[in-house]
Amino acid sequence: MKKPSKSLTGTIAKAMICILLLSVVTTNFAILTLASSLNDAEAVNVSGSMRMQSYRLAHDIQSDSSLYYLHVKQFEASLYSPSMLALQAWDVPENITHEYYQLIYRWHDLKKVLDGNDRAEYLLLVADFVDRIDHFVLNLQEHSENKLIRLAWAGGFGLGGILIVAVYVVLFVRRQVVRPLGQLISASEQIQNRSFDVSVDIRSDNELGILSRAFQNMAEDLGKLYRGLEFAVNEKTHKLQHAHQSLQVLYKSSQELAATRISHENFRAILTYIYSVEGVVAVELKVDEVEGRPWIATEGQFTEHPIHTKVLYLDGQTLGTLRYQPGLPCPDEKLIDNFVLILARAVYYNKAQRQSEHIILMEERATIARELHDSLAQSLSYLKIQVTLLNRSLSKEMTDLQRSRSQVVLNDIRTGLDSAYTQLRELLTTFRLSIKEGTFGEAIAEMLHQLDERTEAEIDLDNQLSSLELGANEQVHLLQLIREAVLNAIKHAYATTITVSCIEEDNGFVTVKITDDGVGFDQNTEKLNHYGMSIMQERAARLNAQLTVNAEHNAGCEVVLMFQRSKEPQSE
């Protein structure tokens, strides 16, 4: 870690040491000054008493006092007292020490006078000696006052220095500590509020400057880390939402397989779920059919970008294809594969359901055919036999006129029975029509192949219908109507080419045409109920269709069936 070029603690410590030194120096100076001043006061008192003692000696000389010698000793004791001897110290000014020495020298001179025979001379010299003592006392007093003045100045300078240093420390701490700490606290509150774009404007090189730069770098790192974690959390959340959406659409798509009857509407619903997956721009489902137009459904708009194709494959059968165009973000490949499996199962179950419906319908019709054959057909055969026997018995017993009249009635009965028997046979043949294939295209191709073996005419098929959108009854009625029309062309038209076309428009309008190049017939002279037209009209009515027969003599025949395909399966 880089050491600060200007230590904050060092600066504050220096200021504190400076204050301490100023305090110690001022205090010591004051203590020393006061201590020395105590001796000065005593010296002033002693020197002051020496003036009184000088005049007392003069009075003792004049009065010839017996205490004269005692007073001389007391004067010398005062002159050489410890407080007076202390004036010889190094801290005492030289002029005071010099004057003290002069007083001693002068006393020695006066003492000689006092010890001599002429003591009266002392009276003449005492005034000058007292003046010297006064001057000495005045100097001592001035010296003591100067000490007190110096003490006052020293205390003032010390206190002023301490105040200056204290003000400097306060301003320094305010500028270098309080303000940076305030910025750091504000930055901390911003970080607490998840705002990591903090700016700490501290340009000093001390500890707080280093701390602020480290704090700002930490805030930047925390911001990057927080944004990284936030991005990771958002990404995980998005993935979880995407997984939830995927599971939801897969669940909804799987529910479509639970429908009682799977139809093209279920396929469209699954296709809509695939299109709702994030990253899927467009999707197309193509269900293949043998001998028929494939069923195609699309969601979205395909562009020139790459398109992915998945094959619907189940139980060894190729059922169709799923084409989709990925976008950004790319959809999950496994999710698309699951959709492909669901669609493959849906198409497979749809084919199985339609084949099962065909089988059930054919079994019902075969049962009806057997019942008709065992009941009505037998009854008609019996009636034909009875009419023949009646004809024979009438011809033997009646007259010619009666026989002729009865013959007319019998012929009409025979004709009616023959017609009823013929229609019953056609009806039984129709009911016995077998549809084992799962699709309409396969069924019509197989049916026309069987009819093609019974004629030399060429039968052409153009089937554009998708059995996925045709109900089982619609397929049966269409197959039977086409079979009836083709049989008419084979039996009665003597055609060389028979063309069957089944076309569906985009709006669901279906047109079925059976055209032949045979002999045709005149619609004005022929009965339309002939050639099984009544049965064909009945089947057209079941489909809510319009049946039109266009024919001319020697110009072939065209049977046109037009109807709107129903969205719901029809019931018989």
C-alpha positions as CSV (number, residue, x, y, z in Angstrom):
1,M,0.0,0.0,0.0
2,K,1.3,3.5,-0.9
3,K,2.3,5.6,2.1
4,P,0.7,9.1,2.2
5,S,3.1,11.9,1.4
6,K,1.3,14.1,3.9
7,S,0.4,12.2,7.0
8,L,-2.8,13.4,8.6
9,T,-2.0,11.8,11.9
10,G,1.6,13.2,11.7
11,T,0.3,16.7,11.1
12,I,-2.2,16.5,14.0
13,A,0.5,14.9,16.2
14,K,2.9,17.7,15.4
15,A,0.2,20.3,16.3
16,M,-0.5,18.5,19.5
17,I,3.2,18.3,20.4
18,C,3.5,22.0,19.6
19,I,0.7,22.8,21.9
20,L,2.2,20.6,24.6
21,L,5.6,22.2,24.2
22,L,4.2,25.7,24.3
23,S,2.3,24.7,27.5
24,V,5.3,23.2,29.1
25,V,7.6,26.1,28.2
26,T,5.2,28.7,29.3
27,T,4.4,26.8,32.6
28,N,8.1,26.2,33.3
29,F,9.0,29.8,32.6
30,A,6.2,30.9,34.9
31,I,7.2,28.6,37.6
32,L,10.9,29.6,37.4
33,T,10.0,33.3,37.3
34,L,7.7,33.0,40.3
35,A,10.3,31.0,42.2
36,S,12.9,33.7,41.6
37,S,10.5,36.4,42.4
38,L,10.0,35.0,45.9
39,N,13.7,35.7,46.7
40,D,13.4,39.1,45.2
41,A,10.6,40.1,47.5
42,E,12.6,39.0,50.5
43,A,15.6,40.8,49.2
44,V,13.6,44.0,48.9
45,N,12.3,43.6,52.4
46,V,15.8,43.0,53.8
47,S,17.3,45.9,51.9
48,G,14.5,48.1,53.0
49,S,15.1,47.1,56.6
50,M,18.8,48.0,56.2
51,R,17.9,51.7,55.7
52,M,16.1,51.6,59.0
53,Q,19.0,49.8,60.7
54,S,21.5,52.4,59.3
55,Y,19.5,55.3,60.9
56,R,19.1,53.2,64.1
57,L,22.9,52.9,64.3
58,A,23.2,56.7,64.0
59,H,20.7,57.0,66.8
60,D,22.6,54.6,68.9
61,I,25.7,56.6,68.4
62,Q,24.0,59.8,69.4
63,S,22.3,58.2,72.4
64,D,25.2,56.0,73.3
65,S,22.9,53.0,73.4
66,S,24.0,49.8,74.9
67,L,22.4,47.9,72.0
68,Y,24.8,49.5,69.6
69,Y,26.9,46.3,69.0
70,L,23.8,44.2,68.8
71,H,22.4,46.5,66.1
72,V,25.7,46.3,64.2
73,K,25.5,42.5,64.2
74,Q,21.9,42.6,63.0
75,F,22.9,45.0,60.2
76,E,25.6,42.6,59.1
77,A,23.2,39.7,59.4
78,S,20.8,41.5,57.1
79,L,23.6,42.5,54.7
80,Y,24.8,38.9,54.5
81,S,21.4,37.2,54.7
82,P,20.7,34.3,52.3
83,S,18.3,36.4,50.2
84,M,21.0,39.1,49.8
85,L,23.7,36.5,49.0
86,A,21.3,35.0,46.4
87,L,21.7,38.2,44.4
88,Q,25.0,36.8,43.3
89,A,23.2,34.1,41.2
90,W,23.6,34.0,37.4
91,D,20.0,35.1,36.7
92,V,20.4,38.3,38.7
93,P,21.4,41.3,36.5
94,E,25.0,42.5,36.9
95,N,24.2,46.0,37.9
96,I,22.3,44.7,41.0
97,T,25.1,42.3,41.9
98,H,27.6,45.1,41.4
99,E,25.5,47.5,43.6
100,Y,25.3,44.8,46.2
101,Y,29.1,44.5,46.2
102,Q,29.3,48.3,46.4
103,L,27.0,48.2,49.5
104,I,29.3,45.6,51.1
105,Y,32.4,47.7,50.3
106,R,30.8,50.8,51.6
107,W,29.7,49.0,54.8
108,H,33.2,47.9,55.4
109,D,34.3,51.5,55.2
110,L,31.6,52.6,57.6
111,K,32.4,49.8,60.0
112,K,35.9,51.1,60.2
113,V,34.5,54.4,61.1
114,L,32.2,52.7,63.7
115,D,35.1,50.8,65.1
116,G,37.3,53.9,65.3
117,N,37.3,56.6,68.0
118,D,35.4,59.1,65.9
119,R,32.0,57.5,65.5
120,A,30.4,60.9,64.9
121,E,31.8,60.8,61.4
122,Y,29.3,58.1,60.8
123,L,26.5,60.6,61.2
124,L,27.9,62.5,58.2
125,L,28.3,59.4,56.0
126,V,25.0,57.6,56.8
127,A,22.9,59.7,54.5
128,D,24.9,58.8,51.4
129,F,24.8,55.1,52.5
130,V,21.1,55.2,52.8
131,D,20.8,56.8,49.4
132,R,22.9,53.9,48.0
133,I,20.5,51.4,49.8
134,D,17.5,53.2,48.3
135,H,18.9,53.1,44.9
136,F,19.7,49.4,45.4
137,V,16.1,48.7,46.6
138,L,14.7,50.6,43.6
139,N,16.8,48.4,41.3
140,L,15.6,45.3,43.1
141,Q,12.0,46.5,42.7
142,E,12.5,47.2,39.0
143,H,14.1,43.8,38.5
144,S,11.1,42.1,40.2
145,E,8.7,44.1,38.1
146,N,10.6,43.2,34.9
147,K,10.3,39.5,35.8
148,L,6.5,39.9,36.2
149,I,6.3,41.7,32.9
150,R,8.4,39.0,31.2
151,L,6.1,36.4,32.8
152,A,3.0,38.2,31.5
153,W,4.5,38.4,28.0
154,A,5.6,34.8,28.1
155,G,2.1,33.7,29.2
156,G,0.5,35.8,26.5
157,F,2.8,34.5,23.8
158,G,2.3,31.0,25.0
159,L,-1.4,31.2,25.2
160,G,-1.6,33.0,21.9
161,G,0.6,30.3,20.3
162,I,-1.6,27.6,21.8
163,L,-4.7,29.4,20.5
164,I,-3.2,29.8,17.0
165,V,-2.2,26.1,16.9
166,A,-5.6,25.1,18.2
167,V,-7.4,27.2,15.6
168,Y,-5.1,25.7,12.9
169,V,-5.8,22.2,14.2
170,V,-9.6,22.9,14.1
171,L,-9.5,24.3,10.6
172,F,-7.2,21.6,9.5
173,V,-9.4,18.8,11.0
174,R,-12.5,20.5,9.5
175,R,-10.9,20.7,6.0
176,Q,-8.9,17.5,6.0
177,V,-11.1,15.3,8.2
178,V,-14.6,16.4,8.7
179,R,-15.3,17.4,5.1
180,P,-13.9,14.2,3.6
181,L,-15.7,12.1,6.2
182,G,-18.9,13.9,5.3
183,Q,-18.3,13.0,1.6
184,L,-17.6,9.4,2.5
185,I,-20.8,9.2,4.6
186,S,-22.8,10.7,1.7
187,A,-21.1,8.2,-0.6
188,S,-21.9,5.4,1.8
189,E,-25.6,6.4,1.8
190,Q,-25.6,6.4,-2.0
191,I,-24.1,2.9,-2.0
192,Q,-26.7,1.8,0.6
193,N,-29.4,3.0,-1.9
194,R,-27.7,0.9,-4.6
195,S,-26.3,3.9,-6.4
196,F,-22.7,3.0,-7.1
197,D,-21.8,6.0,-9.3
198,V,-20.3,8.0,-6.4
199,S,-17.9,10.8,-6.7
200,V,-15.6,11.6,-3.7
201,D,-13.7,14.9,-4.5
202,I,-10.8,14.5,-2.0
203,R,-7.5,15.5,-3.6
204,S,-5.2,15.4,-0.6
205,D,-2.4,12.9,-0.2
206,N,-3.1,12.0,3.4
207,E,-4.7,8.9,4.8
208,L,-8.3,10.2,4.1
209,G,-7.3,10.9,0.5
210,I,-6.0,7.4,0.1
211,L,-9.1,6.1,1.9
212,S,-11.4,8.1,-0.4
213,R,-9.7,6.8,-3.5
214,A,-9.8,3.3,-2.2
215,F,-13.5,3.8,-1.3
216,Q,-14.3,5.2,-4.8
217,N,-12.4,2.2,-6.4
218,M,-14.3,-0.1,-4.1
219,A,-17.6,1.6,-5.1
220,E,-16.7,1.1,-8.8
221,D,-15.9,-2.5,-8.2
222,L,-19.1,-3.0,-6.2
223,G,-21.0,-1.3,-9.0
224,K,-19.5,-3.7,-11.6
225,L,-20.1,-6.6,-9.4
226,Y,-23.7,-5.6,-8.6
227,R,-24.4,-4.9,-12.3
228,G,-22.8,-8.3,-13.1
229,L,-24.9,-10.0,-10.5
230,E,-28.0,-8.1,-11.6
231,F,-27.4,-9.1,-15.2
232,A,-26.8,-12.7,-14.1
233,V,-30.0,-12.7,-12.0
234,N,-31.9,-11.2,-14.9
235,E,-30.5,-13.8,-17.2
236,K,-31.4,-16.6,-14.9
237,T,-34.8,-15.1,-14.4
238,H,-35.2,-14.8,-18.2
239,K,-34.1,-18.4,-18.6
240,L,-36.6,-19.5,-15.9
241,Q,-39.4,-17.5,-17.5
242,H,-38.4,-19.0,-20.8
243,A,-38.4,-22.5,-19.3
244,H,-41.7,-21.8,-17.7
245,Q,-43.1,-20.6,-21.0
246,S,-41.7,-23.7,-22.7
247,L,-43.2,-26.0,-20.2
248,Q,-46.5,-24.1,-20.4
249,V,-46.7,-24.3,-24.2
250,L,-45.6,-27.9,-24.1
251,Y,-48.3,-28.7,-21.5
252,K,-51.0,-26.9,-23.6
253,S,-49.7,-28.7,-26.7
254,S,-49.9,-32.0,-24.9
255,Q,-53.5,-31.2,-23.8
256,E,-54.4,-31.0,-27.5
257,L,-53.5,-34.7,-27.7
258,A,-56.1,-35.4,-25.0
259,A,-58.9,-34.2,-27.2
260,T,-61.7,-36.7,-27.9
261,R,-61.2,-36.2,-31.6
262,I,-57.9,-34.7,-32.9
263,S,-58.6,-32.5,-35.9
264,H,-56.8,-29.9,-37.9
265,E,-57.9,-27.3,-35.4
266,N,-55.7,-29.0,-32.8
267,F,-52.8,-28.9,-35.2
268,R,-53.4,-25.1,-35.7
269,A,-53.5,-24.7,-31.9
270,I,-50.1,-26.5,-31.5
271,L,-48.7,-24.4,-34.3
272,T,-49.8,-21.2,-32.5
273,Y,-48.1,-22.4,-29.3
274,I,-44.9,-23.0,-31.3
275,Y,-45.1,-19.5,-32.8
276,S,-45.5,-18.0,-29.3
277,V,-42.1,-19.4,-28.3
278,E,-39.5,-16.7,-28.0
279,G,-37.1,-16.7,-31.0
280,V,-39.5,-18.3,-33.5
281,V,-40.2,-15.8,-36.3
282,A,-42.4,-18.1,-38.5
283,V,-43.5,-21.7,-38.5
284,E,-45.2,-24.0,-41.1
285,L,-46.7,-27.5,-40.6
286,K,-47.1,-29.7,-43.6
287,V,-49.0,-33.0,-43.2
288,D,-48.2,-35.4,-46.1
289,E,-51.0,-37.5,-47.7
290,V,-50.8,-40.3,-50.2
291,E,-52.7,-39.5,-53.5
292,G,-53.9,-36.1,-52.1
293,R,-52.9,-32.6,-51.5
294,P,-50.8,-32.1,-48.3
295,W,-52.4,-30.1,-45.5
296,I,-50.4,-26.9,-44.8
297,A,-50.8,-24.4,-42.0
298,T,-48.5,-21.3,-41.4
299,E,-48.0,-18.9,-38.6
300,G,-45.9,-15.7,-39.2
301,Q,-44.1,-14.5,-42.3
302,F,-41.0,-16.3,-43.6
303,T,-38.1,-14.2,-44.9
304,E,-34.9,-14.8,-46.7
305,H,-33.1,-15.9,-43.6
306,P,-32.2,-19.6,-43.1
307,I,-35.1,-21.9,-42.4
308,H,-34.8,-25.1,-40.4
309,T,-36.8,-28.2,-41.3
310,K,-37.8,-31.1,-39.0
311,V,-39.4,-34.3,-40.2
312,L,-42.4,-35.7,-38.4
313,Y,-41.5,-39.4,-38.0
314,L,-43.3,-42.0,-35.8
315,D,-43.7,-45.7,-35.8
316,G,-41.6,-46.1,-39.0
317,Q,-43.8,-43.6,-40.9
318,T,-42.9,-40.2,-42.3
319,L,-46.0,-38.1,-41.5
320,G,-44.9,-34.6,-42.6
321,T,-42.5,-31.8,-42.0
322,L,-42.2,-28.8,-39.6
323,R,-40.4,-25.7,-41.0
324,Y,-39.5,-22.8,-38.8
325,Q,-37.4,-19.7,-39.0
326,P,-35.4,-18.9,-35.9
327,G,-34.7,-15.3,-34.7
328,L,-32.9,-13.8,-31.7
329,P,-32.6,-15.2,-29.2
330,C,-32.4,-18.6,-30.9
331,P,-35.1,-21.0,-29.7
332,D,-34.2,-24.1,-27.8
333,E,-33.6,-27.0,-30.2
334,K,-34.8,-29.6,-27.7
335,L,-38.0,-27.7,-27.2
336,I,-38.6,-27.7,-31.0
337,D,-37.9,-31.4,-31.0
338,N,-40.5,-31.9,-28.4
339,F,-43.0,-30.0,-30.5
340,V,-42.1,-32.2,-33.5
341,L,-42.8,-35.3,-31.4
342,I,-46.1,-33.9,-30.2
343,L,-47.1,-33.0,-33.7
344,A,-46.0,-36.4,-35.0
345,R,-48.2,-38.1,-32.4
346,A,-51.1,-35.8,-33.2
347,V,-50.9,-36.6,-36.9
348,Y,-50.5,-40.3,-36.2
349,Y,-53.5,-40.3,-33.8
350,N,-55.5,-38.3,-36.3
351,K,-54.9,-40.9,-39.0
352,A,-55.6,-43.7,-36.6
353,Q,-58.9,-42.0,-35.5
354,R,-60.0,-41.4,-39.0
355,Q,-59.2,-45.0,-40.0
356,S,-61.1,-46.2,-37.0
357,E,-64.1,-44.0,-37.8
358,H,-64.0,-45.4,-41.4
359,I,-63.9,-49.0,-40.1
360,I,-66.8,-48.4,-37.7
361,L,-68.8,-46.7,-40.4
362,M,-68.2,-49.4,-42.8
363,E,-69.0,-52.1,-40.3
364,E,-72.3,-50.3,-39.6
365,R,-73.1,-50.1,-43.3
366,A,-72.1,-53.8,-43.8
367,T,-74.4,-54.7,-41.0
368,I,-77.3,-52.7,-42.7
369,A,-76.4,-54.4,-46.0
370,R,-76.6,-57.8,-44.5
371,E,-79.9,-57.0,-42.8
372,L,-81.3,-55.7,-46.1
373,H,-80.0,-58.7,-48.0
374,D,-81.5,-61.1,-45.4
375,S,-84.8,-59.3,-45.2
376,L,-85.9,-57.0,-48.0
377,A,-83.8,-58.8,-50.8
378,Q,-85.3,-62.1,-49.8
379,S,-88.8,-60.7,-49.8
380,L,-88.3,-59.1,-53.2
381,S,-87.0,-62.4,-54.6
382,Y,-90.0,-64.2,-53.2
383,L,-92.4,-61.7,-54.7
384,K,-90.8,-62.1,-58.1
385,I,-91.2,-65.8,-57.9
386,Q,-94.8,-65.4,-56.8
387,V,-95.5,-63.0,-59.7
388,T,-94.1,-65.5,-62.1
389,L,-96.3,-68.3,-60.7
390,L,-99.3,-66.0,-60.7
391,N,-98.6,-65.2,-64.3
392,R,-98.6,-68.8,-65.3
393,S,-101.8,-69.6,-63.3
394,L,-103.7,-66.7,-64.8
395,S,-102.8,-67.6,-68.4
396,K,-104.5,-71.0,-67.9
397,E,-107.8,-70.1,-66.2
398,M,-108.7,-66.6,-67.7
399,T,-110.1,-65.6,-71.0
400,D,-108.1,-63.7,-73.5
401,L,-109.5,-60.3,-72.4
402,Q,-108.9,-61.0,-68.8
403,R,-105.5,-62.4,-69.6
404,S,-104.5,-59.3,-71.4
405,R,-105.6,-57.0,-68.7
406,S,-104.0,-59.1,-66.0
407,Q,-100.9,-59.3,-68.0
408,V,-100.6,-55.5,-68.1
409,V,-101.0,-55.3,-64.3
410,L,-98.5,-58.2,-63.8
411,N,-96.0,-56.5,-66.1
412,D,-96.3,-53.3,-64.1
413,I,-95.8,-55.3,-60.9
414,R,-92.8,-57.2,-62.4
415,T,-91.3,-53.9,-63.7
416,G,-91.7,-52.3,-60.2
417,L,-90.2,-55.3,-58.5
418,D,-87.3,-55.4,-61.0
419,S,-86.6,-51.7,-60.4
420,A,-86.8,-52.1,-56.6
421,Y,-84.6,-55.2,-56.8
422,T,-82.0,-53.3,-58.9
423,Q,-82.0,-50.3,-56.6
424,L,-81.7,-52.6,-53.6
425,R,-78.6,-54.3,-55.3
426,E,-77.1,-50.9,-56.0
427,L,-77.8,-49.9,-52.4
428,L,-76.2,-53.1,-51.1
429,T,-73.2,-52.6,-53.3
430,T,-72.9,-49.1,-51.9
431,F,-73.2,-50.2,-48.3
432,R,-70.6,-52.9,-48.9
433,L,-68.0,-50.4,-50.1
434,S,-64.9,-50.9,-48.1
435,I,-62.6,-48.1,-47.0
436,K,-59.6,-49.6,-45.2
437,E,-57.2,-46.7,-46.0
438,G,-56.6,-43.9,-43.5
439,T,-56.8,-41.0,-46.0
440,F,-59.3,-39.9,-48.6
441,G,-56.6,-39.8,-51.3
442,E,-55.7,-43.5,-50.6
443,A,-59.3,-44.5,-50.5
444,I,-60.3,-42.9,-53.8
445,A,-57.2,-44.1,-55.5
446,E,-57.9,-47.7,-54.3
447,M,-61.5,-47.4,-55.3
448,L,-60.7,-46.1,-58.9
449,H,-58.1,-48.8,-59.2
450,Q,-60.7,-51.5,-58.6
451,L,-63.1,-49.9,-61.1
452,D,-60.2,-49.5,-63.6
453,E,-59.9,-53.3,-63.7
454,R,-63.5,-53.6,-64.8
455,T,-63.3,-51.4,-67.9
456,E,-61.0,-50.6,-70.8
457,A,-61.5,-46.9,-70.4
458,E,-58.7,-44.8,-68.9
459,I,-59.6,-43.3,-65.5
460,D,-57.6,-40.2,-64.5
461,L,-57.5,-38.8,-61.0
462,D,-56.7,-35.3,-59.9
463,N,-57.2,-35.1,-56.2
464,Q,-56.4,-31.8,-54.4
465,L,-58.4,-32.5,-51.3
466,S,-56.9,-33.0,-47.9
467,S,-58.6,-35.7,-45.9
468,L,-57.4,-34.0,-42.7
469,E,-60.2,-31.4,-43.1
470,L,-62.9,-33.9,-44.3
471,G,-65.1,-35.7,-41.9
472,A,-65.6,-39.5,-42.1
473,N,-69.2,-39.1,-43.4
474,E,-68.1,-36.5,-46.0
475,Q,-65.5,-38.9,-47.3
476,V,-67.9,-41.8,-47.5
477,H,-70.6,-39.8,-49.3
478,L,-68.0,-38.3,-51.7
479,L,-66.5,-41.8,-52.4
480,Q,-69.9,-43.3,-53.0
481,L,-71.1,-40.5,-55.3
482,I,-67.9,-40.6,-57.3
483,R,-68.2,-44.4,-57.6
484,E,-71.8,-44.1,-58.8
485,A,-70.9,-41.5,-61.4
486,V,-67.8,-43.5,-62.6
487,L,-69.9,-46.7,-62.8
488,N,-72.5,-44.9,-64.9
489,A,-69.8,-43.8,-67.2
490,I,-68.4,-47.3,-67.4
491,K,-71.8,-49.1,-67.9
492,H,-73.8,-46.6,-70.1
493,A,-71.5,-44.0,-71.6
494,Y,-69.0,-46.3,-73.4
495,A,-66.3,-43.8,-72.7
496,T,-62.6,-44.1,-73.4
497,T,-61.5,-41.6,-70.9
498,I,-63.0,-40.8,-67.5
499,T,-61.6,-37.9,-65.5
500,V,-62.2,-37.4,-61.7
501,S,-61.0,-34.1,-60.3
502,C,-61.4,-32.9,-56.7
503,I,-60.4,-29.3,-56.0
504,E,-60.7,-27.2,-52.9
505,E,-60.5,-23.4,-52.9
506,D,-58.8,-21.4,-50.1
507,N,-62.2,-20.5,-48.7
508,G,-63.1,-24.1,-48.1
509,F,-65.3,-24.4,-51.2
510,V,-65.0,-28.0,-52.7
511,T,-65.7,-28.8,-56.4
512,V,-65.9,-32.4,-57.6
513,K,-66.1,-33.2,-61.3
514,I,-66.6,-36.6,-63.0
515,T,-66.2,-36.1,-66.8
516,D,-66.3,-38.7,-69.6
517,D,-66.1,-38.6,-73.4
518,G,-68.9,-41.2,-73.9
519,V,-72.2,-41.1,-75.9
520,G,-73.9,-38.9,-73.4
521,F,-77.7,-38.5,-73.4
522,D,-80.4,-36.0,-74.0
523,Q,-81.5,-34.5,-70.7
524,N,-84.9,-33.5,-72.3
525,T,-85.9,-37.0,-73.2
526,E,-84.1,-39.2,-70.6
527,K,-85.2,-39.6,-67.0
528,L,-82.9,-38.0,-64.5
529,N,-83.7,-40.8,-62.0
530,H,-82.1,-43.2,-64.4
531,Y,-78.5,-44.3,-63.9
532,G,-78.8,-44.0,-60.1
533,M,-79.4,-40.3,-60.2
534,S,-81.8,-40.4,-57.3
535,I,-79.2,-42.0,-55.0
536,M,-76.6,-39.4,-56.1
537,Q,-79.1,-36.5,-55.4
538,E,-79.8,-38.0,-52.0
539,R,-76.0,-38.1,-51.2
540,A,-75.6,-34.5,-52.4
541,A,-78.3,-33.4,-50.1
542,R,-76.5,-35.1,-47.2
543,L,-73.5,-32.9,-48.0
544,N,-75.6,-29.8,-48.4
545,A,-74.2,-29.8,-51.9
546,Q,-75.4,-28.8,-55.3
547,L,-75.3,-31.6,-57.9
548,T,-75.4,-30.7,-61.5
549,V,-75.4,-33.0,-64.5
550,N,-74.4,-31.6,-67.9
551,A,-74.9,-34.0,-70.8
552,E,-75.6,-33.9,-74.5
553,H,-76.2,-36.6,-77.0
554,N,-72.8,-37.9,-78.4
555,A,-71.0,-35.1,-76.4
556,G,-70.1,-36.9,-73.2
557,C,-71.4,-36.2,-69.7
558,E,-70.1,-34.1,-66.7
559,V,-71.3,-34.5,-63.1
560,V,-70.5,-31.5,-61.0
561,L,-70.8,-31.5,-57.2
562,M,-70.1,-28.2,-55.3
563,F,-70.4,-27.8,-51.5
564,Q,-68.9,-25.8,-48.6
565,R,-66.6,-28.0,-46.5
566,S,-67.9,-28.2,-42.9
567,K,-65.7,-27.3,-40.0
568,E,-67.2,-29.9,-37.7
569,P,-67.5,-33.6,-38.5
570,Q,-70.9,-34.6,-39.8
571,S,-73.0,-37.3,-38.2
572,E,-74.9,-39.8,-40.3
